[in-house]
Amino acid sequence: MSVASLRTSEHLRAALSLPIWRRLSRWLGVGVGSFLVVVGGVGALLPWHLGLPFLLVGLIMVLRSSVQARRRFIVLQQRHPRIVSPIRRLLRRDAPVGPVAWQQLLRFERLIMPKSWRVAMRLRHRVIRRH
């Protein structure tokens, strides 16, 4: 088998560029992405939080396949920027997972715990003082 035989032929390329195949691939992308979002949502509620990668991959697939989903995501971002901005940061190609997770931990800690019980902020100050 040579490299020339691995290339797609013109007939196959022409057949796949038909609108019905594009539409079918979009629907398939939205369907698989939606399934991954549901699996990720259920998995995110489990103790080990293994659903987050599935949730992000599914969201990426849905947003790349559906124009309507992209529009709704933009409207959601405009209405609730503090909630959606970490999700947008994680959807980038070189996503800063560590800083986003740390920021969300601090935000969650500030929301839930009284100031005297907060551990993460004190830990961060100790680490910064050592360096």
DAKA-V111749 format. One record per backbone hydrogen bond with DSSP energy under -0.5 kcal/mol. CO is the residue of the C=O (numbers start at 1). NH is the residue of the N-H. E is the energy in kcal/mol with one decimal. If there is no record, write none. Layout:
CO & NH & E
CO & NH & E
This chain:
2 & 6 & -0.8
3 & 6 & -0.6
3 & 7 & -0.8
9 & 13 & -2.4
10 & 14 & -2.4
11 & 15 & -2.1
12 & 16 & -2.3
13 & 17 & -1.0
15 & 18 & -1.0
18 & 21 & -0.6
18 & 22 & -1.8
19 & 23 & -2.7
20 & 24 & -2.4
21 & 25 & -2.5
22 & 26 & -2.2
23 & 27 & -2.4
24 & 28 & -2.4
25 & 29 & -2.4
26 & 30 & -2.6
27 & 31 & -2.6
28 & 32 & -2.8
29 & 33 & -2.2
30 & 34 & -2.6
31 & 35 & -2.2
32 & 36 & -2.3
33 & 37 & -2.1
34 & 38 & -2.3
35 & 39 & -2.5
36 & 40 & -2.7
37 & 41 & -2.5
38 & 42 & -2.2
39 & 43 & -2.7
40 & 44 & -2.1
41 & 45 & -0.6
42 & 45 & -0.8
43 & 46 & -0.8
43 & 50 & -0.6
43 & 51 & -0.7
46 & 49 & -1.2
49 & 52 & -0.8
50 & 54 & -0.6
51 & 55 & -2.7
52 & 56 & -2.4
53 & 57 & -2.5
54 & 58 & -2.5
55 & 59 & -2.2
56 & 60 & -2.4
57 & 61 & -2.3
58 & 62 & -2.5
59 & 63 & -2.6
60 & 64 & -2.0
61 & 65 & -1.4
62 & 66 & -2.1
65 & 67 & -0.5
66 & 70 & -1.6
67 & 71 & -2.3
68 & 72 & -2.2
69 & 73 & -2.3
70 & 74 & -2.2
71 & 75 & -2.3
72 & 76 & -2.5
73 & 77 & -2.2
74 & 78 & -2.1
75 & 79 & -2.0
76 & 80 & -2.6
80 & 83 & -0.7
80 & 84 & -2.0
81 & 85 & -2.0
83 & 87 & -0.5
84 & 88 & -2.5
85 & 89 & -2.3
86 & 90 & -1.9
87 & 91 & -1.2
89 & 92 & -0.8
92 & 95 & -0.6
93 & 95 & -1.1
95 & 97 & -1.7
96 & 100 & -1.9
97 & 101 & -2.6
98 & 102 & -2.5
99 & 103 & -2.5
100 & 104 & -2.3
101 & 105 & -2.2
102 & 106 & -2.5
103 & 107 & -2.4
104 & 108 & -2.6
105 & 109 & -2.5
106 & 110 & -2.4
107 & 111 & -1.7
108 & 112 & -2.3
109 & 113 & -2.0
114 & 117 & -1.5
114 & 118 & -0.7
115 & 118 & -0.7
119 & 123 & -2.4
120 & 124 & -2.3
121 & 125 & -2.1
122 & 126 & -2.1
123 & 127 & -2.1
124 & 128 & -2.3
125 & 129 & -1.9
126 & 130 & -1.3
127 & 131 & -1.0
